[in-house]
Amino acid sequence: MVAVPPVRHLTKAKDLADARYVEPITVDDMARAAGLSRAHFSREFRRAFGESPHQYLLTRRLERAAAMLRSTDRSVADICMLVGLESVGSFTSSFTRTFGESPTAYRRRYPDPMVYARVPTCVLRAYSRPQRSTFGEDAAPTADLAS
Amino acid sequence: MIKLSTAQLWVHDQDAALDFWTRKIGFEVREDVTVPEMGNFRWLTVGPVGQPDIAVVLMAIPGPPMIDAGTQGEIANLMGKGFAGTLFLTTEDCQASYEELSSRGVEFTEKPEERPYGIDCGFRDPSGNSVRLTQVRQMATV
């Protein structure tokens, strides 16, 4: 039997972001799920997964918004709320910074959702994850993730 | 005709995996054979009730001399990160399965959601392996 590696606890924090991104969860909540102090957690998380916990959480929200833009006809404002973000303005600018185009332009570029309807959504989402880029948000403390 | 019979999952702890897949998920034990002459190698398979033709091997990550210690650690780490593959399961009622498994302490990474191909949700086994559980909807052929 191989000992469970410490990274398994970091995965629990990642899963928390995956499962509860709709709620106003914070990096502190993620650190608690991993059973680590905030500073230690952020460092270890970045080492294991190549991005900060805050970046991970934000890109999950944006990735899911992108999936909804491709596969539903919900409004941009609805989608913003459905991924746990409160301000449509900052959602639109985060999205644009990350995907290089506005939510509306992004949606226009994709074909009829039925083309990809058979591919599992978890797979489509994983493969449409935005590349890590410089988020303006990263510079600021991550205290308020809901905004 | 070639058919699929057995899929394999790496696990950190075979006892924990056995407990999870039988007591929480409801699979049955198919084979549980320990070979003392081979370093207590344990061949452990489980499978869904009513599908005797398909089984999942819950395989402990081997060490030296079969796999060098470094690779063994890498596999363990990949599993811990949740990147060692995905198992896809189906159910007739995703919401009911979700509620039942949740009540038994299965931790879901995703609640049931409507998809074009059905309703699905996701959870992890104790080793970090990702599992999807789908209620498949019949779709017209493209």
Chai-1 contact restraints between the chains, C-beta under 6 A:
chainA,res_idxA,chainB,res_idxB,connection_type,confidence,min_distance_angstrom,max_distance_angstrom,comment,restraint_id
A,M1,B,D13,contact,1.0,0.0,6.0,A-B,restraint_1
A,M1,B,A60,contact,1.0,0.0,6.0,A-B,restraint_2
A,V2,B,H12,contact,1.0,0.0,6.0,A-B,restraint_3
A,V2,B,I61,contact,1.0,0.0,6.0,A-B,restraint_4
A,V2,B,A76,contact,1.0,0.0,6.0,A-B,restraint_5
A,V4,B,H12,contact,1.0,0.0,6.0,A-B,restraint_6
A,P5,B,A76,contact,1.0,0.0,6.0,A-B,restraint_7
A,P5,B,N77,contact,1.0,0.0,6.0,A-B,restraint_8
A,P5,B,G80,contact,1.0,0.0,6.0,A-B,restraint_9
A,V7,B,N77,contact,1.0,0.0,6.0,A-B,restraint_10
A,V7,B,G80,contact,1.0,0.0,6.0,A-B,restraint_11
A,V7,B,K81,contact,1.0,0.0,6.0,A-B,restraint_12
A,R8,B,G80,contact,1.0,0.0,6.0,A-B,restraint_13
A,R8,B,G128,contact,1.0,0.0,6.0,A-B,restraint_14
A,T11,B,K81,contact,1.0,0.0,6.0,A-B,restraint_15
A,T11,B,G82,contact,1.0,0.0,6.0,A-B,restraint_16
A,T11,B,G128,contact,1.0,0.0,6.0,A-B,restraint_17
A,D15,B,T109,contact,1.0,0.0,6.0,A-B,restraint_18
A,D18,B,T109,contact,1.0,0.0,6.0,A-B,restraint_19
A,A19,B,T109,contact,1.0,0.0,6.0,A-B,restraint_20
A,A117,B,P116,contact,1.0,0.0,6.0,A-B,restraint_21
A,R118,B,Y117,contact,1.0,0.0,6.0,A-B,restraint_22
A,T121,B,R115,contact,1.0,0.0,6.0,A-B,restraint_23
